[in-house]
């Protein structure tokens, strides 16, 4: 060997300290290619594919700054010299070598002990849901737009559909606007940068054909610090259920046409030793709004939430609750 592992690690450490956090930045032509591939992906590959995930990250770099309860964000971990050195060392130990992308993969900064990246909804799974429940020209409602995974999925499904997205995060709003503009979807987009519980539902009555969303899991992921965030407004589980979840499902019920489907990805969580039954709460909120529970599907996870903030059940999947307005 010409260079020792220690020499390579030291050089890589200096490189990344000089360059800064390795945000994912795909040029537009690569984003276009990712969407093309996703649009023709076979149904049997949609459950686990991560196609277009990095497209969303390109427009939502703040995902890596978002904190998860009890964990460091990838950005915080990157700026900790000990954690960065440990990350580089593990990449060498596992035989993968140190790559330009330090975020994911074996030894990546996002899965280094004590670190947790906020999750995004996989665009491929969104395509699966759209293929199953939508047709071309439909209007889709998303009451928690987040980091753009479901919006990208709709682009891959059909450019004839319309996306109605609601989220109080200004960074998410700007990122989704820019993503839609760059990829030619702006005319198919209606975005509202405010909490869904503050939005009057009556103007949306009977507008939408399908709803697909994944709401915040109470105070699991702390997207922003402002008082429009549901985890800031509602400090107990009961307050969050009544102030946010109940109103979100009532909004969806009003906005959907009769016979339409609402699909909600959600999971129970354990925070500081307390289990919050978010699945049960969501079902209760939906039924109170007028929905009926039609079936339960499952959304396979890429990885489990780390120590200090775990899913209540140690499984590699979450539920997708399928409600019908009837």
Secondary structure as UniProt FT lines:
FT   HELIX           5..19
FT   HELIX           28..39
FT   HELIX           43..45
FT   TURN            46..48
FT   TURN            51..52
FT   HELIX           53..59
FT   HELIX           61..64
FT   STRAND          67..68
FT   TURN            69..70
FT   HELIX           74..78
FT   HELIX           81..93
FT   TURN            94..95
FT   TURN            106..107
FT   HELIX           109..111
FT   TURN            113..114
FT   HELIX           123..133
FT   TURN            136..137
FT   STRAND          139..142
FT   TURN            146..147
FT   HELIX           149..157
FT   TURN            159..160
FT   STRAND          162..166
FT   HELIX           170..182
FT   TURN            183..184
FT   HELIX           186..188
FT   STRAND          189..192
FT   HELIX           196..198
FT   HELIX           202..204
FT   TURN            205..206
FT   STRAND          208..213
FT   TURN            218..219
FT   STRAND          221..222
FT   TURN            227..228
FT   HELIX           230..233
FT   HELIX           237..240
FT   HELIX           241..245
FT   HELIX           246..255
FT   STRAND          256..266
FT   STRAND          269..271
FT   TURN            272..273
FT   STRAND          274..276
FT   HELIX           278..289
FT   STRAND          291..300
FT   TURN            307..308
FT   STRAND          309..311
FT   STRAND          317..325
//
